Amino acid sequence: MILTRSAINEGYDSTHIPSYGPESRGGTSYADVHVALKEVMSPAAPRPHVLVAFNAPSLAKFGPTVRPGGLVIYDSSVISARPDDLATEVRTVPVPFTGVAAELGAALVKNVVALGALQGATKVFPEETFLTAIRSTLKQKCAMIPINEEAFKLGAKLAGEQVC
């Protein structure tokens, strides 16, 4: 949702369609996010440009759908290596989302570490655009803003170190 807010704040059209069925209790779940210069015509993403994977089952299921030339960012705290079934033209960026969140003492911020990794690997929007969206999302929980900002910046730094 923060990615979608960031895109809209940058003047793009964006949709966020989550799918958290019974699989979300330990298996695969996903959310499709579309960002477009003009109106998003279909919210589904059968061949995504980018995949952010939080666990091995999700990477195994959705990784092969990433189009050639795309990007997979994955949680290297829980996924040991790049899967063999990804297209060779798919770039991978391992970032320890869970490990960073644990070091910060807040397991719930691993999604913000991942968002930072997305920004660090792609530079899709300026850092401040994301931070503004994070602050807006957490305005009712102001005490959580500093740790989420730190999580975002660490994710961006770790992913950015791997980009050539």
N, C-alpha and C positions, 0 to 999 in steps of 0.2 A: 504494500500500500504506500510505503514511503517513496519507493521508486516512481509509482504512478503520480503521486503528489509533486515530486520533483520535476517530472516531465511536464506536467500541466503548468507548473510555475515557470518553466522555461519556454512556454508557448506552444508546446506540442499537444496533440491529442493522445490520450492514453487510457487503457482499460486494464483492470485487474480482475481476473476471474479465478477465485480459489476453488479447489476441489479437495476437501478434507473429509473423505468418507471414512468408513470403518478402518481403512488401511492406515489412517494416520496414527493408530496406536501401535507403531512399530514397523510398519511396512512403508509403502510409497504413498505419498500424497503430493500434490503440486498446486501451483498457481501460475496461470498464464498471465504475463504482463506484455502488453503491446504498447509501443511508442511509435508515433508516426507524425510526419509533418502535416498531413491532412487527416481527415476523419478515419479512424480505425474502422474498417469495414467488417472484419470478422474477429471476434475475441479469441478464437482458438489458435494455437500455435503448433501445428503438427510437425513442422520442421524449423525449430527455433534457431536463432542466430547465437543465442547465449543460453547456457544452462548453469544454474547454481545448484549444486547437489550437496545435501547435508548428510547423506548416508549412502552406504554401498548399494542397498536395494534400489534406491531412486536413481543412482548413477547408472546401474546396470539396465534399468528399464528405460530411462529417458536419454541417456548418453548417446546411444546409436541413432537417435532421431535428430541430433544436432547436424545442421547442414555443413558441408565442406566449407572451410574458411571460417567456421564458427569458433566459439570459445566455450570451454567447460571450466568452471571454477568449482573446486570441491574441497570439502573439509578433510584435510590431511591428518587430522587428529583421529578420525575413525575410518578413513579409506587409505589403505596402505600404498597403493600404486595406481598409475594410469591404467584403466581397463584396456584390454587388447582389442575389444570390438569397436572402439571409436575410429572414425575415419582418420587416416593419417594426416589429412589436411586440417583437422580440428586441433586447435591450440589448447593446452591444459595449463591451469594455474592452481597448484595445490596451496591452500592456506589453512592453518589450524584454527578454524572457527571456534571449536569447542575448547581447545587448549588456551586460546587467548581469553575467552570468556571466563574460564576457570581461574586463570592468573589474575583476572580483574575481580574475582570473587562474586561473579554474577552470571550464572549459567544462562540466564534468559537473554543476555546481550549477544549470543552467538549469531543471531540473525543480523544484527547491526554490524558485527565484524564482517559478515558475508557481504552486506551492502557496501561497506567500505572497500572490500576486495573487488567488488564489481567496479566501483569508481576508479580504484587504483589500476586495474587491468585495462579499463576501456576509456577512461576520461570522458565518459558519455555526457556528464554534466559537471560543472564546477563543484568543488568540494563544498563551498558555501551554500549552494542550492540544496544539497542533501542535508547539511546541518540545519538549515532553516526548516526543512520539512520534518526533521527529527524533533526539533524544538516545538514545532507546532503540534505534532502528534502527541508529545508528552507534556503539553502545557498544563494538564490537570495533575501531573506527577512530576513537578519541577525538580524534586530531589533526584530523579533518575536521569536528568539531562546530562550532567557532567560525565557519568560513567558511560552513557551511550555515545557521547561525543568522542570520548577516549577510545571506545571500542571501534567506532567508525574509522578514526584516524589510524589506529593500529592495523586494521584490515587493509586500508588503502596503502599504507606503507609496505606491508608484507607482500601484497600483490604487485605493487609498483616496482619492487626490487627484482621481480622476475620478468618484467617486460623489457624487451630489447629495444 
